[in-house]
Amino acid sequence: MKPDNLRQLGTERSDERFRDLDRWPARRIVDTMNREDAGVVRAVRRQLPQIAQAVEMIVERLACGGRLIYVGAGTSGRLGVLDASECPPTFGVSPARVRGLIAGGRRAVTRSVEGAEDDAGAGTRDLQKLRLCERDVLVGIAASGRTPYVLGAMRSARTACAGRIALVNTLPSPIAALAEV
């Protein structure tokens, strides 16, 4: 999708229902947030078969000595880094076994690094530094399903015969097309 078509994606548009949100009373805002959150549960329920497949792939690859690597840009990347950082204390795995990569590097975890998400080559290079192999599994995270940094990483994972999981909000999408799950 060309950059000028980004606004056509649901993840990039404002919802007209919330246009005057900043003028609403606090109670209306929190009631609306709570009601909208129920939609998340329904959306996840529809994806349970794919989520189970992803979990099975991750467990299989980790059992063979592989690694779980999250890759994303902006908020998506930060969520991947956060999940990767929680796995060692929660599950007792080595930090080397669960990694999070974010476009723009470590600095991008706490600050916006504008334009980093548009560098597919950086996604490829960052993944190549990890020397991915067929025992590893990559989770590419991008709400739009088309972030170039994540696309570069997904292509690199495919070349390495690593497992590939897409975590996207937009289907069909280029990132989902590169994924096995």
C-alpha positions in Angstrom: 0.0 0.0 0.0 1.4 3.4 -1.0 1.9 5.9 1.8 -0.8 8.2 0.4 -3.3 5.3 0.8 -2.5 4.8 4.5 -5.6 6.8 5.5 -7.8 4.2 3.9 -6.7 1.7 6.6 -9.0 1.4 9.6 -6.0 1.6 11.9 -5.1 5.0 10.5 -8.5 6.7 10.5 -10.2 8.5 13.3 -13.6 7.2 14.3 -16.2 9.9 13.9 -18.1 8.6 16.9 -15.3 10.0 19.1 -14.7 13.3 17.3 -15.6 15.4 20.4 -14.2 13.0 23.0 -12.2 15.8 24.6 -15.4 17.6 25.5 -17.2 14.6 27.0 -17.7 14.2 30.7 -15.3 11.8 32.3 -18.0 9.2 33.1 -19.1 9.1 29.4 -15.5 8.6 28.3 -14.9 5.7 30.7 -18.2 4.1 30.0 -17.4 4.3 26.2 -13.9 2.8 26.8 -15.4 -0.1 28.7 -18.0 -0.8 26.0 -15.4 -0.6 23.2 -13.1 -3.0 25.2 -15.8 -5.7 24.9 -15.2 -5.6 21.1 -11.6 -6.6 21.7 -12.8 -9.8 23.5 -15.0 -10.6 20.5 -12.2 -10.0 18.0 -9.8 -12.2 20.0 -12.4 -15.0 20.2 -12.7 -15.0 16.4 -8.9 -15.6 16.2 -8.6 -18.3 18.8 -7.7 -21.1 16.2 -4.8 -18.9 14.8 -3.7 -17.9 18.4 -3.5 -21.6 19.3 -1.5 -22.4 16.2 0.9 -19.5 17.1 1.3 -20.8 20.6 2.0 -24.3 19.3 4.6 -23.0 16.9 6.4 -21.0 19.6 6.4 -23.9 22.1 7.7 -26.3 19.4 10.5 -24.0 18.4 11.5 -23.1 22.0 11.6 -26.9 22.9 14.1 -27.4 20.1 16.4 -24.7 21.5 15.1 -21.9 19.3 14.3 -18.3 20.2 11.2 -16.2 20.2 11.8 -12.8 18.6 9.2 -10.0 18.5 9.7 -7.2 15.9 7.7 -4.0 15.5 7.8 -0.2 15.1 6.4 2.5 17.4 3.8 1.2 19.9 3.8 -2.2 18.3 7.5 -2.5 18.8 7.3 -1.3 22.3 4.7 -3.9 23.1 7.0 -6.6 21.7 9.9 -5.4 23.7 7.8 -5.3 26.8 6.5 -8.8 26.4 10.0 -10.1 25.7 11.3 -8.4 28.9 8.5 -10.0 30.9 9.2 -13.6 29.8 12.4 -14.2 31.8 11.0 -13.3 35.2 7.6 -14.8 34.5 8.6 -18.0 32.8 12.2 -18.4 33.9 13.6 -18.3 30.3 17.0 -16.8 29.4 16.7 -13.2 28.0 18.7 -14.5 25.1 15.8 -16.9 24.2 13.1 -14.2 24.0 14.1 -10.9 22.3 12.3 -7.8 21.2 13.4 -5.6 18.3 12.1 -2.2 17.6 12.6 0.1 14.6 15.1 2.8 15.7 16.8 0.6 18.3 16.7 0.9 22.1 16.2 4.7 22.0 12.8 4.1 20.3 11.5 2.3 23.4 11.2 5.6 25.2 11.3 8.2 22.4 9.8 8.4 19.0 12.3 7.8 16.2 10.5 9.3 13.2 11.0 7.5 10.0 12.6 4.4 11.5 9.5 2.3 10.7 9.9 3.0 7.0 13.4 1.4 6.7 12.8 -2.2 5.5 16.6 -2.6 5.2 17.0 -1.9 8.9 14.5 -4.7 9.7 16.5 -7.1 7.6 19.9 -6.0 9.1 18.6 -6.1 12.7 17.3 -9.6 12.2 20.5 -10.8 10.4 22.5 -9.7 13.4 20.7 -12.3 15.5 21.7 -15.1 13.0 18.2 -16.4 12.8 17.8 -20.1 12.0 15.0 -22.7 11.4 14.5 -23.3 15.1 13.6 -19.7 15.8 10.2 -18.0 15.5 9.5 -14.4 14.6 6.4 -12.5 15.6 5.9 -9.5 13.3 3.7 -6.9 15.0 2.1 -4.0 12.9 -1.5 -2.8 13.2 -1.4 -1.7 9.6 0.0 -5.0 8.4 2.4 -3.2 6.1 5.2 -1.5 8.2 8.4 -1.7 6.1 10.7 -2.4 9.0 8.6 -5.4 10.0 8.3 -6.5 6.3 12.1 -6.5 6.1 12.4 -8.6 9.2 9.7 -11.0 8.0 11.4 -11.5 4.7 14.7 -12.2 6.5 13.0 -14.7 8.7 11.5 -16.5 5.7 15.0 -16.7 4.1 16.3 -18.2 7.3 13.4 -20.7 7.4 12.4 -19.4 10.8 8.8 -19.6 11.9 6.7 -16.5 11.1 3.7 -15.2 13.0 1.8 -12.0 12.0 0.1 -9.9 14.7 -1.8 -7.4 12.6 -5.2 -5.6 12.6 -5.5 -5.4 8.8 -6.3 -8.4 6.6 -5.3 -9.0 3.9 -1.9 -7.4 4.4 1.7 -7.9 3.2 3.0 -8.9 6.6 0.2 -11.5 7.0 1.1 -12.8 3.5 4.7 -13.6 4.7 3.5 -15.4 7.8 2.7 -19.0 8.4 0.2 -18.1 11.1 
